[in-house]
């Protein structure tokens, strides 16, 4: 119990200049301070790993701060289930998820990459030359796994509006009854001014803003994570144009193999999660 109690404390409180313990450091400390004459690091690891609650571990978390978090997030989750304000969407209504992946650098390595060898991975030169950067804007039709993307020199209203034009000027969106666009609160599409601006040009377009600090609700972020793994890691391009060509070529390739994401988190799940998060706060109050 004493070892677990020490593990739950910040090391600097015991005069150890660390931000967190490793098992070896914790073991050295408890043996040095005389808490126990001898105990192996393996035994300490077993004690800690068997505990149901582990206060010595942590992860970053952003708690919901938007006063209308549940209402805004619930509307997006309903759209993923093809529901809007309690009614099923028709066959002529579509849901798109859109955002920008900013500052994608084209990095040219200063030495060529070496191929993998038996029991050795491929080697990538650490130093590189920056050749510029793109902002990659993309929209995903969440129920058709259809992608629309473009590379822009910078983000902003004009760049985002060009993405909207790219989508809305073609079938089936041009003739659709409604096209829902799920976006975050970025400056290019924030608030009522963006709603008025875009609906004036495309009356069938419905802009749906997510709550702040809730990018995990936006399915386009899943695609961006795929781009990061499949295209940008490792980042080694001979020109800025080559980077753009690779991004757009992967977009076309992805659509030939992709299926809609199996999104299972619903409004009911959200309500249960928020209730769970609020319980400790209510007890503390």
C-alpha positions as CSV (number, residue, x, y, z in Angstrom):
1,X,0.0,0.0,0.0
2,X,2.8,2.4,0.8
3,X,4.5,1.7,-2.6
4,X,1.2,2.4,-4.4
5,X,0.7,5.6,-2.4
6,X,4.2,6.8,-3.5
7,X,3.4,5.9,-7.1
8,X,0.3,8.1,-6.9
9,X,2.4,11.2,-5.8
10,X,4.5,13.4,-8.0
11,X,8.2,12.4,-7.7
12,X,9.4,16.0,-6.8
13,X,7.4,15.8,-3.5
14,X,10.0,13.2,-2.4
15,X,12.9,15.3,-3.6
16,X,13.3,13.4,-6.9
17,X,13.7,15.7,-9.9
18,X,11.2,13.8,-12.1
19,X,7.8,14.5,-13.5
20,X,6.8,10.8,-13.4
21,X,8.1,7.6,-12.1
22,X,9.3,4.6,-14.1
23,X,9.1,1.2,-12.3
24,X,12.9,1.1,-12.0
25,X,13.0,4.7,-10.5
26,X,10.2,3.9,-8.1
27,X,11.9,0.7,-7.0
28,X,15.2,2.5,-6.4
29,X,13.4,5.1,-4.3
30,X,11.5,2.7,-2.0
31,X,14.7,0.7,-1.4
32,X,16.8,3.8,-0.8
33,X,14.4,5.4,1.6
34,X,14.3,2.3,3.7
35,X,10.6,1.5,3.1
36,X,11.6,-2.1,2.3
37,X,15.0,-3.8,2.4
38,X,14.6,-5.6,-0.9
39,X,11.9,-5.7,-3.5
40,X,12.3,-6.4,-7.2
41,X,11.1,-4.0,-9.9
42,X,9.1,-6.9,-11.3
43,X,7.2,-7.3,-8.0
44,X,6.5,-3.5,-8.0
45,X,5.2,-3.7,-11.6
46,X,3.0,-6.6,-10.6
47,X,1.5,-4.7,-7.6
48,X,0.7,-1.7,-9.7
49,X,-0.6,-3.6,-12.7
50,X,-3.1,-5.6,-10.6
51,X,-4.6,-2.4,-9.2
52,X,-8.1,-1.6,-10.5
53,X,-7.6,2.2,-10.2
54,X,-4.3,3.6,-11.2
55,X,-4.0,7.3,-10.3
56,X,-0.3,7.3,-11.3
57,X,-1.4,7.1,-14.9
58,X,-3.0,10.0,-16.9
59,X,-4.1,11.0,-20.3
60,X,-5.0,14.4,-21.8
61,X,-8.7,15.2,-22.0
62,X,-10.8,18.2,-23.0
63,X,-14.0,18.4,-21.0
64,X,-17.1,19.7,-22.8
65,X,-17.3,23.5,-22.4
66,X,-19.9,24.5,-24.9
67,X,-23.2,25.1,-22.9
68,X,-25.1,23.6,-25.9
69,X,-22.7,20.7,-26.3
70,X,-25.2,17.9,-26.2
71,X,-27.7,19.6,-28.5
72,X,-25.0,20.4,-31.2
73,X,-23.2,17.1,-30.9
74,X,-26.6,15.2,-30.9
75,X,-27.6,16.8,-34.1
76,X,-24.4,15.6,-35.8
77,X,-24.8,12.1,-34.4
78,X,-28.3,12.0,-35.7
79,X,-27.2,13.0,-39.2
80,X,-24.8,10.1,-39.2
81,X,-27.9,7.9,-38.6
82,X,-29.6,9.8,-41.4
83,X,-32.0,11.7,-39.1
84,X,-32.5,15.4,-38.8
85,X,-34.8,17.0,-36.2
86,X,-36.4,13.6,-35.5
87,X,-37.2,12.8,-39.2
88,X,-35.5,10.4,-41.5
89,X,-33.5,11.9,-44.4
90,X,-34.8,11.2,-47.9
91,X,-32.8,9.6,-50.7
92,X,-32.2,13.0,-52.2
93,X,-30.6,14.4,-49.0
94,X,-26.8,14.1,-48.3
95,X,-24.5,14.6,-45.4
96,X,-20.9,15.8,-45.8
97,X,-18.2,16.3,-43.3
98,X,-15.6,19.0,-44.1
99,X,-12.5,20.6,-42.7
100,X,-9.0,21.8,-43.5
101,X,-5.7,20.0,-42.8
102,X,-3.3,23.0,-42.5
103,X,0.4,23.5,-43.2
104,X,1.2,20.2,-44.8
105,X,4.9,20.6,-45.6
106,X,6.8,19.2,-48.5
107,X,10.1,18.0,-47.0
108,X,12.9,17.0,-49.3
109,X,15.4,14.8,-47.4
110,X,19.0,15.8,-47.7
111,X,20.1,12.2,-48.3
112,X,18.3,9.4,-50.1
113,X,16.3,6.9,-48.1
114,X,17.9,3.4,-47.6
115,X,15.8,0.3,-48.3
116,X,15.0,-2.1,-45.5
117,X,17.3,-5.1,-44.9
118,X,16.9,-8.3,-42.9
119,X,15.9,-7.3,-39.4
120,X,16.5,-3.6,-40.2
121,X,13.8,-1.1,-41.1
122,X,14.1,1.4,-43.9
123,X,16.2,4.4,-43.0
124,X,15.0,8.0,-43.5
125,X,17.4,10.9,-43.4
126,X,16.5,13.1,-40.4
127,X,17.5,16.5,-42.0
128,X,15.4,17.9,-44.8
129,X,14.8,21.1,-46.8
130,X,11.4,22.7,-46.7
131,X,9.9,23.2,-50.1
132,X,6.7,25.0,-49.0
133,X,3.3,23.9,-47.6
134,X,-0.2,23.2,-48.7
135,X,-3.5,23.5,-46.9
136,X,-5.5,20.5,-47.8
137,X,-9.3,21.1,-47.8
138,X,-11.6,18.1,-48.1
139,X,-15.2,17.0,-47.8
140,X,-16.5,13.5,-47.2
141,X,-19.9,12.3,-48.1
142,X,-20.3,10.1,-45.0
143,X,-22.9,7.7,-46.4
144,X,-21.4,7.2,-49.9
145,X,-17.6,7.3,-49.0
146,X,-17.2,9.9,-51.7
147,X,-14.3,12.5,-51.3
148,X,-13.7,15.9,-52.6
149,X,-10.4,17.6,-51.9
150,X,-8.2,20.4,-53.1
151,X,-4.8,21.9,-52.2
152,X,-4.7,25.6,-51.5
153,X,-1.8,27.9,-50.6
154,X,-3.6,29.1,-47.5
155,X,-6.9,28.6,-45.7
156,X,-9.6,31.2,-45.5
157,X,-13.1,32.0,-46.7
158,X,-12.1,32.1,-50.4
159,X,-10.4,28.7,-50.2
160,X,-13.3,27.1,-48.4
161,X,-15.9,28.6,-50.8
162,X,-13.9,27.0,-53.7
163,X,-14.3,23.6,-52.0
164,X,-18.0,24.3,-51.6
165,X,-18.3,25.2,-55.3
166,X,-16.4,22.1,-56.2
167,X,-19.0,19.9,-54.5
168,X,-22.2,21.8,-54.9
169,X,-21.9,22.4,-58.7
170,X,-22.0,18.7,-59.5
171,X,-24.6,16.0,-59.3
172,X,-26.2,14.8,-57.2
173,X,-25.7,17.7,-54.8
174,X,-26.7,20.4,-57.2
175,X,-30.2,19.0,-57.5
176,X,-30.5,17.6,-53.9
177,X,-33.3,18.7,-51.6
178,X,-30.8,19.4,-48.8
179,X,-27.0,18.9,-48.4
180,X,-25.9,19.0,-44.8
181,X,-22.3,20.2,-44.2
182,X,-20.8,19.3,-40.9
183,X,-18.0,21.8,-40.0
184,X,-16.1,23.0,-36.9
185,X,-15.9,26.6,-35.8
186,X,-12.9,27.6,-37.9
187,X,-12.8,31.2,-39.1
188,X,-13.6,30.3,-42.7
189,X,-17.0,28.9,-41.8
190,X,-17.9,30.2,-38.4
191,X,-21.3,31.3,-37.1
192,X,-24.3,32.9,-38.7
193,X,-22.3,35.0,-41.3
194,X,-21.0,31.8,-42.9
195,X,-24.5,30.3,-42.8
196,X,-26.0,33.4,-44.6
197,X,-23.1,33.6,-47.1
198,X,-23.3,30.0,-48.2
199,X,-27.0,29.6,-48.2
200,X,-27.4,32.7,-50.3
201,X,-25.4,31.0,-53.0
202,X,-26.8,27.4,-52.4
203,X,-30.2,27.5,-50.8
204,X,-30.3,23.7,-50.4
205,X,-27.1,23.8,-48.3
206,X,-27.5,23.4,-44.5
207,X,-24.4,24.3,-42.5
208,X,-24.2,22.3,-39.2
209,X,-21.6,23.6,-36.7
210,X,-20.2,21.2,-34.1
211,X,-19.6,22.3,-30.5
212,X,-16.1,23.7,-29.7
213,X,-13.4,21.2,-28.8
214,X,-15.2,18.3,-30.5
215,X,-13.3,17.5,-33.7
216,X,-13.7,13.8,-32.8
217,X,-17.3,14.2,-34.0
218,X,-16.2,15.1,-37.5
219,X,-15.7,12.1,-39.7
220,X,-13.3,13.9,-42.1
221,X,-10.8,13.9,-39.3
222,X,-10.7,10.1,-39.6
223,X,-9.8,10.5,-43.2
224,X,-7.1,13.0,-42.4
225,X,-5.6,10.6,-40.0
226,X,-5.4,8.0,-42.8
227,X,-3.8,10.6,-45.0
228,X,-1.2,11.3,-42.3
229,X,-0.3,7.6,-42.0
230,X,-0.5,6.6,-45.7
231,X,0.9,9.7,-47.5
232,X,2.8,11.9,-45.0
233,X,4.7,9.4,-43.0
234,X,7.5,9.5,-43.9
235,X,7.4,12.9,-45.5
236,X,9.8,12.9,-48.4
237,X,8.8,14.8,-51.5
238,X,10.9,16.4,-54.3
239,X,8.6,19.3,-54.9
240,X,5.5,21.0,-53.6
241,X,3.7,19.9,-56.7
242,X,4.6,16.3,-56.1
243,X,3.0,16.5,-52.7
244,X,-0.2,17.9,-54.2
245,X,-0.3,15.2,-56.9
246,X,0.1,12.5,-54.2
247,X,-2.6,13.8,-52.0
248,X,-5.1,14.0,-54.9
249,X,-4.1,10.7,-56.3
250,X,-4.5,9.0,-53.0
251,X,-8.0,10.6,-52.7
252,X,-9.0,8.9,-56.0
253,X,-7.4,5.6,-54.9
254,X,-9.1,5.6,-51.5
255,X,-12.5,6.0,-53.0
256,X,-12.1,2.7,-55.0
257,X,-11.6,0.7,-51.8
258,X,-13.3,2.7,-49.1
259,X,-16.6,2.0,-47.4
260,X,-18.6,4.4,-45.2
261,X,-17.1,4.4,-41.7
262,X,-19.1,2.2,-39.2
263,X,-20.1,5.0,-36.9
264,X,-21.7,3.4,-33.9
265,X,-21.7,6.3,-31.3
266,X,-25.2,7.6,-31.1
267,X,-27.1,10.4,-29.4
268,X,-28.0,7.9,-26.7
269,X,-24.3,7.0,-26.1
270,X,-23.5,10.7,-25.9
271,X,-26.1,11.3,-23.3
272,X,-24.8,8.4,-21.2
273,X,-21.2,9.7,-21.5
274,X,-22.1,13.3,-20.5
275,X,-24.1,12.0,-17.5
276,X,-21.0,10.0,-16.5
277,X,-18.7,13.0,-16.8
278,X,-21.1,15.2,-14.8
279,X,-21.5,12.9,-11.9
280,X,-18.1,13.6,-10.2
281,X,-18.6,17.3,-10.7
282,X,-22.1,17.1,-9.0
283,X,-20.7,15.2,-6.1
284,X,-17.8,17.6,-5.6
285,X,-20.3,20.5,-5.6
